[in-house]
Amino acid sequence: MTVVFEEGLVVEGLRKRYGDHAAVDGVSFALAPGSCLALVGESGSGKTTTVRMLVGLERPDGGTVRLDGRDRSTRARGRAERLARAREIQMVFQDPYLSLDPRVPVSGCLDEVLRLHTGLDGDGRRARVAELLDQVGLGAREASALPRGLSGGQRQRVAIARALAVEPRVLVLDEAVAALDVSIQAQILELLGAIRRESGIGYLFVTHDLAVVRHVADEVLVLRSGRVVETGPTARVLEAPEHPYTRLLLDSVPRRGRRPAGR
């Protein structure tokens, strides 16, 4: 049974088929403002299809997606509604380089979003760009750089700033730290935690990395073959999993001193 919040994201009975294959089959969950839900599962479990439906890149075959009581499951009516929905749920991808225009400096990438989604004039946009970069720990040098002139961690900070520019209600983080070194991962996760505490944005953290889940998520939802097999508070799911598939995922996490099978 899904717990329904007066505010926040509520997904009920979400379904998506591709031919005879059920990519998502009856997925339900709720994300309260300011909370973090981790969507966990192996490749092919339905994580990516689920989030693509949430942000409007795919249309569900069934079920509902509601944000603050408004139905996002139906086709948007006109450009204004499409832009409004885009502002509500933003996404940060695993590889920010692929989602940043390599020909445009960082300040231009952010300014483009502000021109599309806000009524700020030039001075207002410049001030907002500086504010966003400061929020993610970047400054004037990074503002004038092209994406190729930044490190992977800096590019991911730019991607986060761009998503925050429209003040979303929900931020979908799709393997957002998977491509980063462990030390940079920790910095980005600390940054995301601070932003969540300050802004009250809800995070949907899509990952296969249970070590990351342990540090960032309030609750975990485990997907297998498009279906929810387990959900609950992070500590309970990771310390006392109830479903064999969840136990399998946990057993596959490398541990210090553990020998691979056959050694």
ZAZA-828758 format. One record per atom (N, C-alpha, C): residue in three letters; x, y, z. Coordinates in steps of 0.1 Angstrom, whole numbers, padded with zeros to 4 digits, always signed. Layout:
// ZAZA-828758
ALAXYZ;...
***
This chain:
// ZAZA-828758
MET+0008-0012+0000;MET+0000+0000+0000;MET+0009+0012+0000;THR+0006+0022-0009;THR+0014+0034-0010;THR+0009+0044+0001;VAL+0018+0050+0008;VAL+0015+0061+0017;VAL+0014+0074+0009;VAL+0002+0081+0010;VAL+0000+0093+0002;VAL+0003+0105+0010;PHE+0012+0114+0005;PHE+0015+0126+0012;PHE+0007+0137+0005;GLU+0003+0148+0013;GLU-0003+0159+0008;GLU+0006+0166-0002;GLU+0019+0166+0000;GLU+0028+0171-0009;GLU+0038+0160-0012;GLY+0045+0162-0023;GLY+0055+0152-0027;GLY+0051+0144-0039;LEU+0059+0134-0042;LEU+0058+0126-0054;LEU+0051+0113-0050;VAL+0040+0109-0057;VAL+0033+0096-0054;VAL+0031+0089-0067;VAL+0037+0077-0068;VAL+0036+0068-0080;VAL+0028+0056-0076;GLU+0018+0053-0084;GLU+0009+0042-0081;GLU+0007+0033-0094;GLY+0011+0020-0093;GLY+0008+0011-0103;GLY+0014+0014-0117;LEU+0026+0019-0117;LEU+0032+0023-0130;LEU+0036+0011-0138;ARG+0032+0011-0151;ARG+0035+0000-0160;ARG+0040+0005-0173;LYS+0049-0003-0179;LYS+0054+0000-0192;LYS+0059-0013-0199;ARG+0053-0015-0211;ARG+0057-0027-0219;ARG+0064-0023-0232;TYR+0073-0031-0236;TYR+0079-0030-0250;TYR+0077-0043-0257;GLY+0066-0044-0265;GLY+0063-0057-0271;GLY+0057-0066-0260;ASP+0064-0078-0259;ASP+0060-0088-0250;ASP+0067-0086-0236;HIS+0076-0077-0236;HIS+0084-0075-0224;HIS+0078-0064-0214;ALA+0076-0068-0202;ALA+0071-0058-0192;ALA+0083-0052-0185;ALA+0087-0040-0190;ALA+0099-0033-0184;ALA+0096-0028-0170;VAL+0084-0023-0167;VAL+0079-0019-0154;VAL+0065-0024-0152;ASP+0063-0031-0141;ASP+0051-0038-0139;ASP+0045-0036-0125;GLY+0037-0025-0124;GLY+0030-0022-0112;GLY+0038-0016-0101;VAL+0047-0007-0104;VAL+0056+0000-0095;VAL+0049+0011-0087;SER+0050+0011-0074;SER+0044+0021-0066;SER+0053+0026-0055;PHE+0054+0039-0052;PHE+0062+0044-0041;PHE+0058+0058-0039;ALA+0062+0064-0028;ALA+0060+0078-0024;ALA+0073+0084-0020;LEU+0075+0097-0023;LEU+0087+0104-0020;LEU+0082+0117-0013;ALA+0084+0119+0000;ALA+0081+0131+0007;ALA+0091+0142+0004;PRO+0086+0155+0005;PRO+0096+0166+0003;PRO+0108+0165+0013;GLY+0120+0167+0008;GLY+0132+0166+0016;GLY+0137+0153+0019;SER+0130+0142+0015;SER+0135+0129+0018;SER+0143+0123+0006;CYS+0149+0111+0008;CYS+0157+0105-0003;CYS+0153+0090-0004;LEU+0148+0086-0015;LEU+0145+0072-0018;LEU+0155+0067-0028;ALA+0161+0055-0025;ALA+0170+0049-0034;ALA+0163+0038-0042;LEU+0164+0038-0055;LEU+0158+0029-0064;LEU+0170+0019-0068;VAL+0169+0007-0064;VAL+0180-0003-0065;VAL+0176-0015-0073;GLY+0186-0020-0081;GLY+0184-0032-0088;GLY+0195-0033-0099;GLU+0196-0045-0104;GLU+0206-0048-0114;GLU+0202-0041-0128;SER+0211-0042-0137;SER+0207-0037-0151;SER+0196-0045-0156;GLY+0186-0038-0162;GLY+0174-0045-0167;GLY+0163-0047-0156;SER+0165-0041-0144;SER+0155-0043-0134;SER+0143-0033-0135;GLY+0145-0023-0144;GLY+0134-0013-0146;GLY+0136+0000-0140;LYS+0148+0002-0135;LYS+0151+0015-0128;LYS+0150+0027-0138;THR+0157+0025-0149;THR+0158+0036-0159;THR+0145+0039-0166;THR+0138+0029-0169;THR+0124+0031-0175;THR+0115+0038-0166;THR+0116+0034-0153;THR+0107+0041-0143;THR+0110+0056-0142;VAL+0123+0060-0141;VAL+0126+0074-0140;VAL+0123+0081-0153;ARG+0125+0075-0165;ARG+0122+0081-0177;ARG+0107+0085-0178;MET+0098+0076-0172;MET+0084+0080-0172;MET+0081+0091-0162;LEU+0089+0092-0151;LEU+0087+0102-0141;LEU+0090+0116-0147;VAL+0101+0117-0155;VAL+0105+0130-0161;VAL+0098+0133-0174;GLY+0090+0123-0179;GLY+0082+0126-0192;GLY+0089+0122-0204;LEU+0100+0114-0203;LEU+0107+0109-0215;LEU+0100+0097-0221;GLU+0092+0090-0213;GLU+0084+0079-0217;GLU+0070+0081-0212;ARG+0060+0076-0219;ARG+0046+0076-0214;ARG+0043+0063-0209;PRO+0037+0062-0196;PRO+0034+0050-0190;PRO+0022+0043-0198;ASP+0021+0030-0197;ASP+0010+0023-0203;ASP-0001+0022-0192;GLY+0002+0024-0180;GLY-0008+0024-0169;GLY-0002+0029-0156;GLY-0011+0032-0147;GLY-0007+0038-0134;GLY-0007+0053-0135;THR-0003+0059-0123;THR-0003+0074-0122;THR+0009+0079-0116;VAL+0013+0091-0120;VAL+0024+0098-0113;VAL+0018+0112-0109;ARG+0019+0114-0096;ARG+0013+0127-0091;ARG+0024+0134-0083;LEU+0024+0147-0085;LEU+0034+0156-0077;LEU+0026+0167-0071;ASP+0026+0167-0058;ASP+0019+0177-0050;ASP+0004+0177-0054;GLY-0001+0165-0057;GLY-0015+0163-0060;GLY-0019+0165-0075;ARG-0009+0169-0083;ARG-0012+0171-0098;ARG-0007+0159-0106;ASP-0016+0155-0115;ASP-0014+0143-0123;ASP-0004+0146-0134;ARG+0007+0139-0135;ARG+0017+0140-0145;ARG+0017+0129-0155;SER+0007+0120-0154;SER+0006+0108-0162;SER+0001+0110-0176;THR-0007+0121-0178;THR-0013+0123-0191;THR-0003+0132-0199;ARG-0006+0133-0212;ARG+0002+0141-0221;ARG+0000+0156-0217;ALA+0012+0163-0217;ALA+0011+0178-0214;ALA+0004+0185-0225;ARG-0004+0195-0221;ARG-0012+0203-0230;ARG-0005+0216-0233;GLY+0003+0216-0244;GLY+0010+0228-0248;GLY+0024+0230-0242;ARG+0031+0240-0247;ARG+0045+0243-0243;ARG+0046+0247-0229;ALA+0037+0256-0224;ALA+0037+0261-0211;ALA+0037+0250-0200;GLU+0028+0240-0203;GLU+0026+0229-0193;GLU+0039+0220-0194;ARG+0044+0218-0206;ARG+0056+0210-0207;ARG+0068+0216-0199;LEU+0069+0229-0200;LEU+0080+0236-0193;LEU+0078+0235-0178;ALA+0065+0237-0174;ALA+0062+0236-0160;ALA+0065+0222-0154;ARG+0062+0212-0161;ARG+0065+0199-0157;ARG+0080+0196-0156;ALA+0087+0202-0166;ALA+0102+0200-0166;ALA+0108+0207-0154;ARG+0103+0218-0150;ARG+0108+0225-0138;ARG+0106+0217-0126;GLU+0095+0209-0125;GLU+0092+0202-0113;GLU+0101+0191-0109;ILE+0105+0183-0120;ILE+0113+0172-0118;ILE+0125+0173-0127;GLN+0137+0174-0121;GLN+0149+0175-0129;GLN+0158+0163-0127;MET+0167+0160-0136;MET+0175+0148-0136;MET+0190+0151-0138;VAL+0198+0144-0130;VAL+0213+0145-0132;VAL+0217+0131-0136;PHE+0225+0130-0147;PHE+0229+0118-0153;PHE+0243+0113-0148;GLN+0246+0101-0152;GLN+0259+0095-0148;GLN+0270+0102-0154;ASP+0269+0106-0167;ASP+0280+0112-0174;ASP+0276+0126-0178;PRO+0280+0136-0170;PRO+0275+0150-0173;PRO+0281+0156-0186;TYR+0292+0150-0190;TYR+0298+0155-0203;TYR+0289+0154-0215;LEU+0281+0143-0214;LEU+0272+0140-0225;LEU+0260+0149-0225;SER+0257+0155-0214;SER+0245+0164-0213;SER+0249+0179-0213;LEU+0262+0182-0213;LEU+0266+0196-0214;LEU+0271+0199-0228;ASP+0267+0210-0234;ASP+0272+0214-0247;ASP+0287+0217-0247;PRO+0295+0209-0254;PRO+0310+0211-0253;PRO+0314+0225-0258;ARG+0306+0232-0266;ARG+0310+0244-0272;ARG+0306+0256-0264;VAL+0299+0254-0253;VAL+0293+0265-0245;VAL+0300+0265-0231;PRO+0305+0277-0226;PRO+0311+0277-0213;PRO+0300+0275-0202;VAL+0305+0271-0190;VAL+0296+0268-0179;VAL+0286+0279-0177;SER+0290+0291-0177;SER+0280+0302-0174;SER+0269+0303-0185;GLY+0273+0300-0197;GLY+0263+0299-0208;GLY+0253+0288-0207;CYS+0258+0276-0202;CYS+0249+0265-0200;CYS+0238+0268-0190;LEU+0242+0275-0179;LEU+0233+0279-0169;LEU+0224+0290-0173;ASP+0229+0300-0180;ASP+0222+0311-0185;ASP+0211+0306-0195;GLU+0214+0296-0203;GLU+0204+0291-0213;GLU+0192+0286-0205;VAL+0194+0278-0194;VAL+0183+0273-0186;VAL+0174+0284-0181;LEU+0181+0294-0175;LEU+0174+0306-0169;LEU+0166+0314-0180;ARG+0171+0315-0192;ARG+0164+0322-0202;ARG+0151+0315-0206;LEU+0152+0302-0206;LEU+0141+0293-0210;LEU+0130+0293-0199;HIS+0134+0293-0187;HIS+0124+0289-0176;HIS+0121+0301-0167;THR+0128+0312-0168;THR+0125+0323-0159;THR+0124+0336-0167;GLY+0119+0346-0160;GLY+0117+0360-0166;GLY+0128+0369-0162;LEU+0139+0364-0157;LEU+0150+0373-0153;LEU+0157+0380-0165;ASP+0161+0393-0162;ASP+0168+0400-0173;ASP+0183+0396-0172;GLY+0191+0402-0180;GLY+0205+0398-0181;GLY+0212+0399-0168;ASP+0211+0410-0161;ASP+0217+0412-0148;ASP+0212+0402-0138;GLY+0199+0399-0138;GLY+0194+0389-0129;GLY+0199+0375-0132;ARG+0200+0372-0145;ARG+0206+0359-0148;ARG+0220+0357-0144;ARG+0228+0368-0146;ARG+0242+0367-0142;ARG+0244+0365-0127;ALA+0235+0372-0119;ALA+0236+0371-0105;ALA+0231+0357-0101;ARG+0221+0352-0107;ARG+0216+0338-0104;ARG+0227+0327-0108;VAL+0234+0329-0119;VAL+0244+0320-0123;VAL+0255+0319-0112;ALA+0259+0331-0108;ALA+0270+0332-0097;ALA+0265+0325-0085;GLU+0252+0327-0081;GLU+0246+0321-0069;GLU+0246+0306-0070;LEU+0242+0301-0082;LEU+0241+0286-0084;LEU+0255+0280-0083;LEU+0265+0286-0090;LEU+0279+0281-0089;LEU+0284+0281-0075;ASP+0282+0291-0068;ASP+0286+0292-0054;ASP+0279+0281-0046;GLN+0267+0278-0049;GLN+0259+0267-0041;GLN+0266+0253-0043;VAL+0272+0251-0055;VAL+0278+0238-0057;VAL+0293+0238-0056;GLY+0299+0249-0050;GLY+0313+0250-0048;GLY+0322+0253-0059;LEU+0316+0261-0069;LEU+0324+0265-0081;LEU+0324+0281-0081;GLY+0334+0286-0089;GLY+0335+0301-0089;GLY+0337+0306-0103;ALA+0343+0318-0104;ALA+0345+0325-0117;ALA+0353+0317-0127;ARG+0364+0311-0122;ARG+0372+0303-0132;ARG+0364+0292-0139;GLU+0357+0285-0131;GLU+0349+0274-0137;GLU+0337+0280-0146;ALA+0332+0292-0142;ALA+0321+0298-0150;ALA+0325+0300-0164;SER+0338+0304-0166;SER+0343+0308-0180;SER+0348+0296-0187;ALA+0349+0284-0181;ALA+0355+0272-0187;ALA+0345+0265-0196;LEU+0351+0258-0206;LEU+0343+0248-0213;LEU+0343+0235-0206;PRO+0333+0227-0208;PRO+0332+0214-0200;PRO+0344+0206-0201;ARG+0351+0206-0213;ARG+0363+0197-0214;ARG+0375+0202-0205;GLY+0374+0215-0200;GLY+0384+0220-0192;GLY+0382+0218-0177;LEU+0371+0210-0174;LEU+0368+0207-0160;LEU+0370+0192-0157;SER+0372+0189-0144;SER+0374+0175-0140;SER+0360+0169-0140;GLY+0359+0156-0138;GLY+0347+0149-0138;GLY+0338+0154-0126;GLY+0344+0156-0115;GLY+0336+0161-0103;GLY+0331+0175-0105;GLN+0339+0183-0112;GLN+0334+0197-0115;GLN+0323+0197-0125;ARG+0324+0188-0135;ARG+0313+0187-0144;ARG+0300+0183-0138;GLN+0301+0173-0128;GLN+0289+0169-0121;GLN+0283+0180-0113;ARG+0292+0188-0107;ARG+0287+0200-0099;ARG+0279+0209-0109;VAL+0284+0211-0121;VAL+0277+0220-0130;VAL+0264+0214-0134;ALA+0263+0201-0136;ALA+0251+0194-0139;ALA+0241+0196-0128;ILE+0246+0195-0115;ILE+0237+0197-0104;ILE+0232+0211-0103;ALA+0241+0221-0106;ALA+0237+0235-0106;ALA+0226+0238-0117;ARG+0228+0232-0128;ARG+0218+0234-0139;ARG+0205+0228-0135;ALA+0205+0217-0128;ALA+0192+0211-0124;ALA+0185+0220-0113;LEU+0193+0226-0105;LEU+0188+0234-0094;LEU+0183+0247-0099;ALA+0187+0251-0111;ALA+0184+0265-0116;ALA+0169+0268-0116;VAL+0161+0257-0119;VAL+0147+0259-0120;VAL+0139+0256-0107;GLU+0147+0254-0096;GLU+0141+0251-0083;GLU+0131+0240-0084;PRO+0136+0228-0087;PRO+0127+0216-0088;PRO+0122+0212-0075;ARG+0111+0204-0075;ARG+0105+0198-0063;ARG+0112+0184-0061;VAL+0116+0178-0072;VAL+0123+0165-0071;VAL+0135+0165-0080;LEU+0146+0159-0075;LEU+0158+0157-0083;LEU+0161+0142-0084;VAL+0161+0137-0097;VAL+0164+0123-0100;VAL+0179+0122-0103;LEU+0186+0114-0095;LEU+0200+0112-0096;LEU+0203+0098-0102;ASP+0205+0097-0115;ASP+0206+0085-0122;ASP+0221+0080-0122;GLU+0225+0072-0112;GLU+0239+0068-0111;GLU+0248+0080-0112;ALA+0244+0090-0104;ALA+0251+0103-0106;ALA+0265+0104-0100;VAL+0269+0094-0092;VAL+0283+0094-0087;VAL+0291+0081-0092;ALA+0285+0073-0100;ALA+0291+0060-0104;ALA+0304+0062-0112;ALA+0305+0072-0120;ALA+0317+0074-0128;ALA+0328+0081-0121;LEU+0326+0085-0108;LEU+0336+0093-0101;LEU+0345+0085-0092;ASP+0357+0090-0090;ASP+0366+0083-0080;ASP+0359+0084-0066;VAL+0363+0075-0058;VAL+0357+0073-0045;VAL+0358+0086-0037;SER+0370+0093-0037;SER+0371+0105-0029;SER+0362+0116-0035;ILE+0361+0117-0048;ILE+0352+0127-0054;ILE+0337+0123-0052;GLN+0334+0110-0052;GLN+0321+0106-0048;GLN+0316+0111-0035;ALA+0325+0110-0025;ALA+0322+0115-0012;ALA+0319+0130-0011;GLN+0327+0137-0019;GLN+0325+0152-0019;GLN+0311+0155-0025;ILE+0308+0148-0036;ILE+0295+0151-0043;ILE+0283+0147-0034;LEU+0285+0136-0027;LEU+0274+0131-0018;LEU+0272+0141-0007;GLU+0283+0146-0002;GLU+0283+0156+0009;GLU+0276+0168+0004;LEU+0279+0173-0008;LEU+0272+0184-0014;LEU+0257+0182-0016;LEU+0254+0170-0021;LEU+0240+0167-0023;LEU+0232+0167-0009;GLY+0238+0162+0001;GLY+0232+0161+0014;GLY+0230+0176+0019;ALA+0239+0184+0018;ALA+0238+0198+0022;ALA+0227+0205+0015;ILE+0226+0203+0001;ILE+0215+0210-0007;ILE+0202+0205-0003;ARG+0201+0192+0000;ARG+0188+0186+0004;ARG+0183+0192+0017;ARG+0192+0193+0027;ARG+0189+0199+0040;ARG+0184+0213+0039;GLU+0191+0221+0030;GLU+0188+0235+0029;GLU+0176+0238+0021;SER+0173+0230+0010;SER+0163+0233+0001;SER+0150+0225+0003;GLY+0150+0214+0009;GLY+0138+0206+0010;GLY+0135+0198-0002;ILE+0144+0197-0012;ILE+0141+0190-0024;ILE+0141+0175-0021;GLY+0132+0167-0028;GLY+0132+0153-0026;GLY+0141+0147-0036;TYR+0149+0137-0032;TYR+0159+0130-0041;TYR+0154+0116-0044;LEU+0154+0112-0057;LEU+0152+0098-0061;LEU+0166+0094-0066;PHE+0172+0085-0058;PHE+0186+0082-0061;PHE+0186+0068-0068;VAL+0189+0068-0081;VAL+0189+0055-0088;VAL+0204+0050-0089;THR+0205+0038-0083;THR+0219+0033-0082;THR+0219+0017-0081;HIS+0230+0011-0083;HIS+0233-0003-0080;HIS+0243-0004-0069;ASP+0248+0007-0064;ASP+0258+0007-0054;ASP+0252+0008-0040;LEU+0252-0003-0033;LEU+0245-0003-0020;LEU+0253+0004-0009;ALA+0267+0006-0011;ALA+0275+0014-0002;ALA+0270+0028-0002;VAL+0267+0033-0014;VAL+0262+0047-0016;VAL+0248+0048-0009;VAL+0240+0038-0012;VAL+0226+0039-0006;VAL+0227+0040+0009;ARG+0236+0033+0015;ARG+0236+0033+0030;ARG+0239+0047+0035;HIS+0246+0055+0028;HIS+0250+0069+0032;HIS+0240+0080+0028;VAL+0232+0077+0018;VAL+0224+0089+0013;VAL+0208+0087+0015;ALA+0204+0074+0015;ALA+0189+0072+0014;ALA+0182+0070+0027;ASP+0170+0076+0028;ASP+0161+0073+0040;ASP+0154+0060+0038;GLU+0150+0057+0026;GLU+0143+0045+0023;GLU+0149+0038+0010;VAL+0146+0025+0008;VAL+0151+0018-0003;VAL+0140+0011-0010;LEU+0139+0011-0023;LEU+0130+0003-0031;LEU+0138-0006-0040;VAL+0136-0019-0039;VAL+0144-0029-0047;VAL+0135-0034-0058;LEU+0141-0032-0070;LEU+0134-0037-0083;LEU+0140-0049-0088;ARG+0132-0058-0093;ARG+0137-0070-0101;ARG+0127-0073-0112;SER+0132-0073-0124;SER+0124-0076-0136;SER+0112-0067-0137;GLY+0113-0054-0133;GLY+0102-0045-0134;GLY+0093-0044-0122;ARG+0095-0053-0112;ARG+0086-0053-0101;ARG+0093-0050-0088;VAL+0085-0044-0079;VAL+0091-0041-0065;VAL+0091-0054-0057;VAL+0103-0058-0053;VAL+0104-0070-0044;VAL+0105-0067-0030;GLU+0110-0055-0027;GLU+0112-0051-0013;GLU+0113-0036-0011;THR+0108-0031-0001;THR+0109-0016+0002;THR+0108-0014+0017;GLY+0115-0004+0021;GLY+0114-0001+0036;GLY+0126+0009+0039;PRO+0127+0012+0053;PRO+0138+0021+0057;PRO+0151+0015+0054;THR+0161+0023+0050;THR+0174+0018+0045;THR+0180+0009+0055;ALA+0181+0012+0068;ALA+0188+0004+0078;ALA+0182-0010+0078;ARG+0168-0011+0078;ARG+0162-0024+0079;ARG+0164-0032+0067;VAL+0163-0026+0055;VAL+0165-0033+0042;VAL+0179-0039+0041;LEU+0189-0030+0045;LEU+0203-0034+0043;LEU+0208-0043+0054;GLU+0202-0042+0066;GLU+0207-0050+0077;GLU+0199-0063+0079;ALA+0186-0063+0075;ALA+0178-0075+0077;ALA+0168-0076+0065;PRO+0174-0079+0053;PRO+0165-0080+0041;PRO+0156-0092+0042;GLU+0144-0090+0036;GLU+0134-0100+0037;GLU+0133-0108+0024;HIS+0137-0103+0013;HIS+0135-0110+0000;HIS+0149-0116-0004;PRO+0149-0128-0009;PRO+0161-0135-0014;PRO+0169-0126-0024;TYR+0162-0119-0032;TYR+0169-0111-0042;TYR+0177-0100-0036;THR+0171-0093-0026;THR+0178-0083-0018;THR+0190-0089-0011;ARG+0189-0101-0006;ARG+0201-0107+0001;ARG+0211-0110-0009;LEU+0207-0114-0022;LEU+0217-0117-0032;LEU+0225-0104-0036;LEU+0218-0093-0037;LEU+0224-0080-0040;LEU+0234-0077-0029;LEU+0231-0079-0017;LEU+0240-0076-0006;LEU+0251-0085-0005;ASP+0249-0098-0008;ASP+0260-0108-0008;ASP+0270-0105-0020;SER+0266-0098-0030;SER+0275-0095-0041;SER+0284-0083-0039;VAL+0281-0076-0028;VAL+0290-0064-0025;VAL+0303-0069-0020;PRO+0314-0065-0026;PRO+0328-0070-0021;PRO+0330-0065-0007;ARG+0336-0074+0001;ARG+0339-0070+0015;ARG+0354-0073+0017;ARG+0360-0065+0026;ARG+0374-0067+0029;ARG+0377-0081+0035;GLY+0387-0087+0029;GLY+0390-0100+0034;GLY+0382-0112+0029;ARG+0373-0109+0020;ARG+0365-0119+0014;ARG+0371-0124+0002;ARG+0372-0138+0000;ARG+0378-0144-0011;ARG+0368-0147-0022;PRO+0370-0144-0035;PRO+0361-0147-0045;PRO+0359-0162-0046;ALA+0348-0167-0051;ALA+0345-0181-0052;ALA+0355-0188-0060;GLY+0360-0199-0056;GLY+0370-0207-0064;GLY+0384-0204-0060;ARG+0386-0194-0051;ARG+0400-0191-0047;ARG+0404-0198-0034;
***
